[in-house]
Amino acid sequence: MRVIVAGAGIGGLVTALSLHEAGFKQVQVVESVSRLRPLGVGINLLPHAVRELDELGLAEPLARLGVPTAELAYFNNHGQLIWSEPRGRQVGYRWPQYSVHRGQLQMLLLKAVRERLGPGAVRTGEAVRGFTAIGGSDTAGSRATEVEVLLTSGVEYADLLVGADGIRSTVRAQLYPDEPAPLWNGLVLWRGTTRMPPFRGGRSMIMAGDDTQKFVAYPISTPDAAGEVEVNWVAERSTSHPDIGRGDWNRQVEAAEFIDHFADWTFGWLDVPEIVRGASAIYVYPMVDRDPLLTWTHGPVTLLGDAAHPMYPIGSNGASQAVLDARVLADALARHNGDLGAACLDYEALRREATSAIVLANREMGPELVISLAHKRAPHGFLDIDRVIPLEERAEIAARYKRLAGFDPALLNDRRSYDSVLTF
């Protein structure tokens, strides 16, 4: 069975590793950019994603790369604590949670793919231009058994094409040609990294603000000789600027574009303007997603990661859900011995409804609902958070999202591994 994976991002590379571990020997990853470099800023890998990377034999290099997150804490825009909770092993997970540089994680995965599958397993400068299902239509329910893939260099054939090519997926666009552009909610993200002294013990992820303006920060490196760490940060604010929503993901900007909105966000333990001014580079992004699809699989073609379920960057779930997609798909294909129809039905049964629920929950702020409630109920601050949002309510908001996103500790620790291997 030959599989072509479109996209060498986190989801595509973990798909290749997972298929190889499951016994599939003919896996080709194609990537449109001519050279893969460690670009981007920080992301969080939740314990359910770390478990999958651990089971792929990547626990040690991941531990060297990431910072094990010890705390998640929410504050209002006055710096007052609304809710905090421990994270990782200290709350019963068998796996940690990591804050990592996205580009460095991608390079780790790329190295593993080339070592295990061969140096030619990832071809760069090779974009998917289109595809045709052979022996039937490319719609759901097709009996096609092969797919003709038009690449930059020519035509190749595969038994399965996996579209892991991101929110602007070419594969998805052909399956759904009438779908509108990514949906923008009017919020803008400015992202950067800054080298600075650690805060709150050096392993905390913090979010401060409300539903219209927010600041997120967490370390993605251990202290250097000077005691400083690399801190990933995100400044978020609503805007009416129409061009932002078009989604230029590579536009670099100056701090002066937005820093005035955070001028008085100095909390003693965190100085937001100072962090922003200290960034090596700042990039602006629209907060966009897409409506959930009714199906990802059309004959010998399926979707994965942001191509299947792009979501707002809330709850640290984007990369983690792509990792889960990859593992579940490979597991299903192995359990069904390459029977695409049965395997993709299983894959979607486990992943499509679950990720659709996360997409919709993130539109309602997911676990970050606590900062919105605090602002609405006490816009000028508070003396006692329990009188604003009772402890039970805050705890249930956090627990509900863990259950929804698949990283409730008991459920995660007890479920079976996605490590099936071909039997023929």
Long-range contacts (C-beta under 8 A, 24 or more apart in sequence): 1-26, 1-159, 1-160, 1-333, 1-338, 2-26, 2-27, 2-28, 2-157, 2-158, 2-159, 2-160, 3-27, 3-28, 3-158, 3-159, 3-160, 3-161, 3-162, 4-28, 4-29, 4-30, 4-128, 4-147, 4-149, 4-156, 4-158, 4-160, 4-161, 4-162, 5-29, 5-30, 5-162, 5-164, 6-30, 6-128, 6-161, 6-162, 6-163, 6-164, 6-165, 6-169, 6-170, 6-171, 6-307, 7-31, 7-163, 7-164, 7-165, 7-166, 7-169, 7-305, 7-307, 8-36, 8-106, 8-110, 8-122, 8-124, 9-106, 9-164, 9-165, 9-166, 9-305, 9-306, 9-322, 10-102, 10-105, 10-106, 10-109, 10-305, 10-319, 10-322, 10-323, 11-164, 11-304, 11-305, 11-306, 11-307, 11-319, 11-322, 11-323, 11-325, 11-326, 12-162, 12-164, 12-165, 12-304, 12-305, 12-326, 13-106, 13-109, 13-110, 13-112, 13-113, 13-122, 14-52, 14-53, 14-56, 14-109, 14-322, 14-323, 14-326, 14-327, 15-162, 15-164, 15-304, 15-325, 15-326, 15-329, 15-330, 16-113, 16-117, 16-121, 16-122, 17-56, 17-109, 17-112, 17-113, 17-116, 17-117, 17-326, 18-52, 18-56, 18-326, 18-327, 18-329, 18-330, 18-331, 18-418, 19-330, 19-333, 20-113, 20-116, 20-117, 21-56, 21-330, 21-419, 21-421, 22-330, 22-331, 22-333, 22-334, 22-419, 22-420, 22-421, 22-422, 23-334, 23-421, 23-422, 24-330, 24-333, 24-334, 24-338, 24-422, 27-117, 27-121, 28-121, 28-123, 28-156, 28-158, 29-113, 29-121, 29-122, 29-123, 30-122, 30-123, 30-126, 30-127, 30-128, 30-151, 31-122, 31-123, 31-124, 31-125, 31-126, 31-127, 32-125, 32-126, 32-127, 32-128, 32-152, 32-165, 33-124, 33-125, 34-124, 34-125, 35-124, 36-106, 36-107, 36-110, 36-122, 36-124, 37-103, 38-101, 38-103, 38-104, 38-106, 38-107, 39-102, 39-103, 40-101, 40-102, 40-103, 40-106, 41-101, 41-102, 41-191, 41-192, 41-193, 41-232, 41-283, 42-99, 42-100, 42-101, 42-102, 42-193, 42-218, 42-220, 42-232, 43-99, 43-100, 43-102, 43-105, 43-316, 43-318, 43-319, 44-69, 44-97, 44-98, 44-99, 44-100, 44-205, 44-218, 44-316, 44-319, 44-320, 45-97, 45-98, 45-99, 45-100, 45-105, 45-316, 45-319, 45-320, 45-323, 46-97, 46-316, 46-317, 46-320, 46-405, 46-407, 47-88, 47-93, 47-94, 47-95, 47-96, 47-97, 47-407, 47-409, 47-412, 48-95, 48-320, 48-324, 48-405, 48-406, 48-407, 48-412, 49-319, 49-320, 49-321, 49-323, 49-324, 50-95, 50-96, 50-97, 50-98, 51-94, 51-95, 51-412, 52-323, 52-324, 52-326, 52-327, 52-418, 53-323, 54-95, 55-327, 55-417, 55-418, 55-419, 56-112, 58-108, 58-109, 58-112, 61-108, 62-98, 62-100, 62-105, 62-108, 63-96, 63-98, 65-98, 65-100, 65-101, 65-104, 65-105, 65-108, 66-98, 66-99, 66-100, 66-105, 66-220, 67-98, 67-99, 67-100, 67-202, 67-203, 67-218, 67-219, 67-220, 67-221, 67-222, 67-229, 68-96, 68-97, 68-98, 68-203, 69-96, 69-97, 69-98, 69-99, 69-203, 69-204, 69-205, 69-218, 70-201, 70-203, 70-204, 71-200, 71-201, 71-203, 71-204, 71-205, 72-204, 72-205, 72-206, 72-207, 73-200, 73-204, 73-205, 73-206, 73-207, 74-206, 74-207, 74-208, 74-368, 74-370, 74-371, 74-374, 75-206, 75-207, 75-208, 75-209, 75-267, 75-371, 76-208, 76-209, 76-210, 76-371, 76-374, 76-375, 76-378, 76-381, 76-382, 77-208, 77-209, 77-210, 77-213, 77-265, 77-375, 78-267, 78-381, 79-208, 79-265, 79-266, 79-267, 79-268, 79-269, 79-270, 80-381, 80-382, 80-385, 81-385, 82-370, 82-371, 82-374, 82-385, 82-389, 82-394, 83-370, 83-385, 83-389, 83-394, 83-398, 85-398, 87-205, 91-409, 92-409, 92-410, 92-413, 93-407, 93-409, 93-412, 93-413, 94-412, 94-413, 99-205, 99-218, 99-219, 99-220, 99-232, 100-220, 101-193, 101-220, 101-221, 101-230, 101-232, 102-319, 105-319, 125-152, 126-151, 126-152, 126-153, 127-151, 127-152, 127-170, 128-161, 128-163, 128-165, 128-170, 128-171, 129-170, 130-170, 130-174, 131-161, 131-171, 131-174, 131-301, 133-298, 133-299, 133-300, 133-301, 136-299, 137-299, 138-174, 138-175, 138-298, 138-299, 138-301, 139-298, 139-299, 140-295, 140-297, 140-298, 140-299, 141-299, 142-298, 142-299, 142-300, 143-299, 144-299, 144-300, 145-300, 145-340, 146-300, 147-299, 147-300, 147-301, 158-300, 159-300, 159-338, 159-340, 160-300, 160-301, 160-302, 160-333, 160-340, 161-300, 161-301, 161-302, 162-302, 162-303, 162-304, 162-329, 163-301, 163-302, 163-303, 163-304, 163-307, 163-308, 164-303, 164-304, 164-305, 164-307, 164-322, 164-326, 165-307, 166-305, 166-306, 166-307, 166-310, 167-247, 167-288, 167-290, 167-306, 167-307, 167-310, 168-247, 169-303, 169-306, 169-307, 171-301, 171-303, 171-307, 172-303, 172-307, 172-308, 175-298, 175-301, 175-303, 176-293, 179-290, 181-246, 181-247, 182-247, 182-286, 182-288, 182-289, 182-290, 182-310, 183-288, 183-289, 183-290, 183-291, 184-244, 184-245, 184-247, 184-286, 184-287, 184-288, 185-287, 185-288, 185-289, 185-312, 185-363, 186-238, 186-239, 186-240, 186-245, 186-287, 187-212, 187-236, 187-237, 187-238, 187-239, 187-286, 187-287, 188-236, 188-237, 188-238, 188-239, 188-241, 188-244, 188-258, 188-284, 188-285, 188-286, 188-287, 189-234, 189-235, 189-236, 189-284, 189-285, 189-286, 189-287, 189-313, 190-234, 190-235, 190-236, 190-253, 190-257, 190-258, 190-276, 190-282, 190-283, 190-284, 190-285, 191-232, 191-233, 191-234, 191-235, 191-282, 191-283, 191-284, 191-285, 192-232, 192-233, 192-276, 192-279, 192-280, 192-281, 192-282, 192-283, 193-220, 193-230, 193-231, 193-232, 193-233, 193-279, 193-280, 194-230, 194-231, 194-233, 194-275, 194-276, 194-278, 194-279, 194-280, 195-224, 195-228, 195-229, 195-230, 195-231, 195-278, 195-280, 196-228, 196-229, 196-231, 196-274, 196-275, 196-278, 197-227, 197-228, 197-229, 198-223, 198-227, 198-228, 198-229, 198-231, 199-231, 199-269, 199-270, 200-269, 202-229, 205-316, 206-270, 207-368, 207-371, 208-265, 208-267, 208-270, 208-272, 208-371, 209-236, 209-371, 209-375, 210-371, 210-372, 210-374, 210-375, 210-376, 211-365, 211-371, 211-372, 211-375, 212-237, 212-238, 213-237, 213-238, 213-261, 213-262, 214-368, 214-371, 215-262, 215-265, 215-272, 217-270, 217-275, 231-275, 233-275, 233-276, 233-279, 234-313, 235-261, 235-262, 235-272, 235-276, 236-287, 237-261, 244-284, 244-286, 245-286, 245-288, 246-286, 247-285, 247-286, 247-288, 248-284, 249-283, 249-285, 250-283, 251-283, 251-284, 252-281, 252-282, 252-283, 252-284, 253-282, 253-283, 253-284, 254-282, 255-279, 255-282, 257-284, 287-312, 287-313, 288-312, 289-359, 289-362, 289-363, 290-359, 291-359, 292-352, 292-355, 292-356, 292-359, 292-360, 293-352, 293-356, 295-348, 295-352, 296-344, 296-347, 296-348, 296-352, 297-344, 297-345, 297-347, 297-348, 300-340, 302-329, 302-344, 302-347, 304-329, 308-351, 308-352, 308-355, 309-352, 309-355, 309-356, 309-358, 309-359, 310-359, 311-355, 311-358, 311-359, 311-362, 312-359, 312-362, 312-363, 314-362, 314-365, 314-366, 314-367, 314-368, 315-358, 315-361, 315-362, 315-366, 315-367, 315-368, 315-401, 315-405, 317-358, 317-362, 317-405, 320-405, 320-407, 321-355, 321-358, 321-405, 324-351, 324-406, 325-351, 325-355, 327-418, 328-418, 330-418, 331-418, 331-419, 331-420, 334-420, 334-421, 334-422, 335-420, 337-422, 337-423, 337-424, 338-422, 338-424, 354-404, 354-406, 357-404, 358-404, 358-405, 361-401, 361-404, 361-405, 366-401, 367-397, 367-398, 367-401, 369-397, 370-394, 370-397, 370-398
